[in-house]
Amino acid sequence: MSRRSTVRRTRLAVTAAVPSVVLLGVVLFSHQPSIALLSPARGSSDASIVVESQEGGIPVTEPLRVRAAGGTLVDVEVYGNDGTPLLGTVSDDGSSWQSDSRQLPFGVAYDVQVTAVDAFGSEVTHEEQVTTTNPDGVLKALITPWYSQQIGVGMPITIDFSYPVENKVAVEQSLTVETSVAVEGAWSWINDQQISYRPRTFWPGGTRVTVAANLRGVEASPGVFGGEDQEVVFSFFRRQEILVDAKALTLTVVRDGTKIKSFPVTTGRDGLETMSGTTVVLTRERRRVMDTASAGVPKDDPNAYRVKVEYAMRMTWTGEFLHASPWAAADWGKNRTSHGCVSMSTENAKWLFENTEIGDPVTVTGTPKTQKMGDGVTVWNVPWDEWVAGSALN
């Protein structure tokens, strides 16, 4: 049976063995020892104690360990700098000890007091202070989607980091995606503080996804370490796509491969064309005031406007929406008259609003203006080979 360390232990009896010369070593070690300090044994014992620690501190992702070389541990006491004991367990043969905690806090100094005996019962002791990794910064990660059960199949997994990441390989290796059905997907770095994961095509409807970011102790940049592990579980809803043909001025809804609705719309007029490409529904608002002043357009500008709309579904951060436009009834299916939005009758906008989820992909075709990367969720406009090349592991 293994022995659990306490603040003070009863010393263990040791039976003498026969070697003529015995050198006892006690090793306190971390993942990659780099410093060795030799301390002379006390009394008449020829034993010695070696304490090893890693440059930069003891890793926080492993238990603290002590090992006896050529002898048996009889006492191991470890205290944090606040006086709290770090409990641990001695192995059955007395050759090693490790802390019960497998994850240590950052920047804590531990006083380690070790006693061991050699085969003749001669005792050797050593005291040493070791410190866990003390980061200059702690990396935090924001994972989206976040525990949502109704996300459209166009929404990628995105992780935003609190610090720029230099060691992208190590960080990306700590990320995993598990899906309830087979999906071909890949991570790709958007910039130094953001990485996204998407399949080759839209997610299969009903897919359940578990995203794990095992970042604790990972050095993302010099002196910046991941602070905690995270796991998020969510599901994608039915597979629905919204298709806008800016030449035919129609909007078609395809659900699970079947066209379920089609109706006339108007899109952006010359010079203010709706952008071609694929984005996703970012927000859903029952009513919204659209005001170009919020985008810095002067009130006397001929393109300035302020209008109340119903059933607004945002496609881009710069202001393209799907929404109702009863004032444009004469233009639906006939003329392009909007400032870039895709608008329709109130009846059709209401139906679309009630049958659309955040994350549903919207694909616009038939205009000379293409989607600007980063203006909303634009990952689907990146060719697959180029997307995969954005992985640090490729």
N, C-alpha and C positions, 0 to 999 in steps of 0.2 A: 504494500500500500504506500502511496506517495505521502510525503509529510508536508503540511502546510506551515509556512513561516508565520511567526507571531512576533510581537514586539520583543519578547525575550524567550529563548528556547532552552529547554533542557538539553544539555550536551549529550551527544550520542557516544556510547561505548565503542571503542575501536579495537579490533583484534590485531596483534602484531603479525606482520608477514616476514618473509625471509630475505628480501633483497639486501645486498650488502651496502648499496648506496641508493638513497631515495631522494629525489628532488620533487618537492611539492609545489605545484603552481595553482593559483586561483585566478580565473580569468573572468572579468566582467566585460562582456563583449556586445558589440552592436553589429550592424550588417556588414560594414567594411572597415575593420579596424585599421587605424593608421598611426596611432600613438601608443607606445609601450613604455611604461615606467616600471623599473625594477626596484622593489623595496626589500631590504634585508629582513630575514626572519628574526624573531625574538628568541631569547634563551639559547639553549645549546642546539636547537634544531638547525639543520642545514637547509630547511625548506625555504622557498621564496614565494612571493605573491606577485603576480603580474596583473595590472589593470589596463585594459585596452578600451579606447573610446574613438569615435569617428570624428574627424575634422568637421566642424559645423554642427556637432551635437548628435545625441542619440536620436534615431528616427522615431517618429510618433506613431508609425504604422505597425510597430512590432512590440512584443513584450520586452521588458528589461530582463536580461539574463546574466547569470553568474555560473562559472564552471570551475570545478576543481580538477587540476591535472596531477595525477599520481597520488591522490589522497581523497579524503572524504570531507564534505562540508558538514560542520556541526552547528554553525550559527550564521544566518544571513539577516541583517537588519537594514532596511532601506526607508528613509524618511524624506518626504518632500520639504521644500524650504519653508512651508508653513507648519512643519512638525507632524503632518499626517503620515502615518506609516503606509508604505506601498506593500500590500500583502502578496505573497507568492507561495510557490510549492516546490519542495525539494524532490528530486527524482528518487525512485526506489533504491538505486545504488549509491545515492549520496553524491554523485558526481556533478550534478548541475541543479540550478534553481532558476525559475523564471516567474515573473510577476503574473498574477491572475489576470490583470488587465492587459488586453492585447492592443489597446489604443491609449497612448499616453498623451497628456496635455502638452501644448506648445510651451516652450520657454520655462520649464520647471527644473530647478536644480535639486538633485537627489543626493543625499549623503548615504553612502554605501559602506556598511561595516561587515566584514567577512571574517569568519574564523574557520579553519580547517585543520585536520591532523593528517600526519603521514602514517605510513604502515607501522612505525614504532610508537605511535601515540604522541609524537612531538607536535606541538601546536604552533601554528603560524597565524597571524592576524594582519589585516590591512584595512585602512580607511581611505576612501576616495570620494570626491564629489564629481558627478557627471551631470550634464544638462541636456535636456531634449532640445530639438530644433527650435530656434527662436526666430521666427520669420520677420522680415521687414514689412511684409504685407500678407494678408490672408485672402486668398482668391475665393470669391463667392460666385455661384452660378444660378441664373434664372432660366428655368426650363419652361418652354411653352410648346404645345398646350399644357394646361395644368388641371388635371383631374376633371376634365369636361367629358360628358357622355354623348354630346351631340355636336361633333366637329365635322365640317365638310371635308370631303376627300382631297381637296386641293391644299390643305394646310400642312406645311412642312413642320418638322420638329426643329425648334430653334433654341440655342443656348447662348445667352448673353453673359459675358464674364465681367467682373468688377475691375479687373486689371488687364492690360494688354498681355497676350500670351506669346512668349518667344519660343518656348519648348512645345511646339504644336504636336510633335510626335507623341510625347509623353501624355499630354492632355487628351489627345484623341484616342490613344490606347486605353484610357480610363473610361471611355464612353461605350455603352452597349445599348442595342435596340433589339428587343424580342417581340415578335409578332405572332398572332394566333394563326395566320396563314402565311405561306411562303411569299416573301416580297423581296425583289431585287432592289436594294437601296444603297446609298452611300452618303457619308459625311462630306461636306465641302466647306472650306473656310471662306466666309464672306469678307471678313477683315480680321484684324488682330484681336478683336474682342467679341466676335460672333462666329458661330459655326452652325450650319443647318444640315438636316438629314432629310432626304426625299427619295421616293422610289423612282424608277425609270419613267413610269407613267403614274397617273393618279392612284391613290391608295384604293385597294379593294374595299367595297362597302362592307361595314360591319367588322372591320379588322380591330382587334384588341391589341394595344401596344404597351409595352413596359420599357421605359427609358431609365437607365441607371447612369449616374455620373459619380464614379468612385474616385473622387479627387483628393481625398484626405491624404496629406503628406506629399502630394505630387508637386514638384518644383516647376511651376509654370513659367516663371521668369526668374532671373537671379534674385534670390531673397524672398520671392513670393511663392507661397505654398498653398495648396488647396486646403480649405478648412474643414470640410465635412463631405460625407457621401450623401447622395440624394437618389431617390427613386420616385418616378411618376408613372401612374397607370391611367390610361384613358382609352376611349374607343372612337373610331370613325363611324359616322352615320351612313345612311344609304348613299350610293354613288350617284350624285346628281351634277350635271354640267349645264351651264347657261351659255348659249351660243348666240352672239350678236353679229348679224351680217349687215355691215354699214352700207353696202351697195343696194341690197334688196330692202333694207330698213325693216328687218324682222328680228325678233328675239324668239329663240326656241329653247325649251327646257327638255333635256334628255335625262331620264332617271333609269338607272340600271339597264342602260342600252336601249330604252324605248322612249320615243318622243311622246311627251304627255301634254305639251302645250306650245302654241306658237301664236304670236300676235304682232301687229305693226308697232314700230317705234320711230322716234327721230333721234339723230345723233349729232355730233358736233359739226357746225358749219365750216365753210372754207376759212382756213387760218386758225381755227380752233377745233380741228378734227379730234374726235375720240381716238385714243391711242390703240393701235392694233397690237395684239399679243394676249397673253394670259395672266390674269391676276386672280384674286379671290375676294369674296365678300368679307370686308374687314369689320364693319359695324352695321347694326340694324337700328334705325330710329323711326318711330311712328310719325313724328313731325320734326321738321328741322328748318331753321332760318338759314338760307344760303346768302352770304354777303361777301362780295369780292373785296370789300375793304379789309377783311381779315387776311387777305393775301397781299395787301399793300397796293391794291388798285385804287387810284384817286376817284372820288365821286364824279368828277367831270369827265372821266374817261368814257368813251363811247361803249366800251365793253363792260362798264361797271353795272352791277345790279344788286338788288336786295329783294329776295323773294321767299315766301313761306312755301314749303313743299311737304307732301305727305309720302309715307312709305319709302323713306330714303335708305338705300343700301350702298355703303361706300365701297368703291373699287380701288381708289388710289388716295394717297395722302395729300396730293395736290388738288383734289376736289372733284374727281370724276365719280358720279353716283348713278345708280339705277333709281328712278323715282317717278312719281306721278306728275304729269304736266297738262292739266285740263285746258290751259290757255293755248296749247299747241295742237289742238284736235285736228286742225286742217292740214297739219304736216305729218302726222303719223303715217308711216309707210310711203310717204311721197317726197318730203323734203328734209334736208339736214339743216336744222335751225338752232340747235342748242349751243351752249358754250363749252361743250365737251362731254356732257352727261348723256346717258341713254335714258330717254323718258318716254312715257306711255300713258294710256288712260288710267284714271283713278281705279277703275274696276280691275284692270290687269295688274296694276302696281300692287293693289291690295292682295290679289291672289299670289303674286310672286313673293311678296313680303311674308305671307303666311306659310309659304312652301319652300322657303330658303333658309339655310343655316349659315352661320359664320363659318368661313372656310370653303364654301361651295365655289368651285372654279368658274370664272367668267372669261370666255375667249371672244375677243373682238377681231373681226377680219374686214378687209375692204377699205382701209384708209391708208394714206401715205405716211402717216406719223406712227412710229413704233414705240412700244412701251419703254419707259426709262427705268433702268435697273435701280432697285431700291425704292421706287415710288409705289409702296405697297408690297405685297408678296409677289415677287417677280421671278422666283427661282425656276418656274416652268418654262421660261424663255431661254434658259441656258441649255445648249445641246448636251446630251448625256455624256459624251466623251469629255467635253470641257468641264462638266460638273464633277465627274470622277477625278479628273486631274487636279481639282481643287483640294483633294484630301492630302494631308501631310503624310499619310501612309502609302500613297501611290508611288 
